């Protein structure tokens, strides 16, 4: 989701050439932790327990890295998770809490995209995975556009998770951070170990987190979000760009939010 405030940020940013500075990777990681610590509308805990931090090209590279390391046959996905999984493999066989298999690994979104909230079986799934020795990887792409999320990442089943700034306003300028308990093999680790991360995006991400801050869309659009839900008889979710019909189907509402805000601004 983009809006006038985000576009004004880009206008300011692109007047300056994002040159490489000493320890830009370290500065980005430090700013990212400060940005997470600054969340007040959600309760996010346990991320400081993960000792390895790696810059990523958003959560999509995180997903690609897992498939590259494990192969399609060893990655378990829940139905109605991020549609990218289906786009990678149209013949995907989904799993659920009752069909988790030893020898495979679970990749699950939190918040869950079709619900705009933590998956209702998340605690039970994590406990089951821990009992079976199944490593869990958490796609946190929607954290940056959500509120009211309560989650502790320091569950013993969770081996890695990734959070990006894309849904919080960075959009196609994809940049994020992977949190790992150990050092995973694979492309993300290699790119970080050899200083191959995108300097312009890290520089932009630092400025974005410092200037825009966490929970920007909810702070700006919450009143309009509630109005859209009332006017169209929709159920609210915890993700600012998503509501649900009374039958539970997900509905994207980004254009309505922008239209309401722009119209209000003009009237004022």
Steps between C-alpha positions, in 0.01 A plus 500: 500500500632842401356837593591868471708498816704200381551656156621823663752292691629355171521850350721613788710185499583497131644851512797346677728232358491194733873433523656219694605590853710310751311199638177582317384141564551545874322834500203348319477211748522734797234730356277201429517381861422853620207510258364171637548620857299809408180309424229603743182373335622138501685295757797336327741310721786252485681629192807603699561130574613439140873551464543505122358793301513512120380770262255371237327628187174490691321187616472363147876437485468335841240263356708435187803423716307239698377326185849513351653342811233238565322435170124510445443152643633590846312827551155480659249781434151559642208561266413870451852616585689739268392423141862523386545139616232386257652714224832323553333159492149472358490137617576584862356262759404697809540381856315573823544440871401132464731416206832647616784263408835428658789560263332805346496866607208737543486847345206703630402866485440705813274695463324248276406682175151365443404586859695816574584354840703228667384159379251368759691170527844664524577406862386141455691472171822630656469262794430208265800590283723520805383157616569352154832678452369700201682832444264794447568807285273803541424747221430829679436711190175645635633609838582845364136568404329340802389595848368303796735207432630319808778255422815364661754385240707318760314172471746208487348373175577825313837477328480813283263783420509802271338843514505749214406864456305447176147493643584788734554737208825406323302304239714380211815630669527168677726482802470299820679306768524125566538384860664160554601300804800353316661570161291356214673393185390666179502815291390747768784397729751522216379845393528629856836338573652649185344847522274458196189670642333789310648820636229732362219293653670472839561874498137564407380253763693678775356836402152351463503346848639816657264744322181300446529277807299189589125457455477799265193387308296417809589830664389683188205297370333327794197730496456450125550125537216479751279712272560267204406199711180667618399628157555169322394268784847346532674334790822678603831316513831598657658583159425851379446412134275198563144446621271195476145446385243364743566162335869529585639574155798741492446839335772749409407859591810706415334715229211587732736609777695727269181641348349580840816662630560706186139612493512596867824691445351698212190587701717622786 
